[in-house]
């Protein structure tokens, strides 16, 4: 997956050469990137505690599977660390939609 792309950017072409409208399973959508950007304050924070709101869990889980976030153990605590592809995804989202 290319850095900063969402599920709608990495769709496979259909038989007629058209792009399908259904996002690929597992690729982060704009909503997932928004939840990530909101959690990390649009890239100003590089690490946050591993405490999530219940509504953010599925979005951050999808970002985790895509490699935009890493889980890092620091002593007795666990933190979420933003990866370089995650920073690029947030910047691309911010350029496309601005800060909401």
Residue, then its C-alpha position, 0 to 999 in steps of 0.5 A: x500500500x502506498x503511503x497516505x492512500x486510503x481504501x478508495x485510492x487503492x481499488x483494483x480495476x474491474x474487467x472493463x478497466x473501471x475502478x470498483x466503488x467498494x473499498x478493499x478490505x483492511x485498507x484504512x478509509x478517510x474515517x479511519x485516518x480522521x480518527x487517527x489524526x484526531x487521536x494524535x492531534x494531526x501529527x503533533x504528538x508522536x506517542x499516545x497512551x494505549x487508552x482508546x474510546x470504544x468508538x475509536x477502537x475499530x478505526x485504530x485497529x484498521x490503521x494498526x493493520x495497515x502499519x500506520x500505528x505501532x504498539x510499543x511497550x515502555x516499562x509497564x505501560x503500552x503506548x501507540x506510536x505513529x509510524x512514518x506512513x501514519x504521519x504521511x497519511x495524516x498529512x495527506x488527509x489534512x491536505x485533502x480535507x483540512x483540519x475538522 
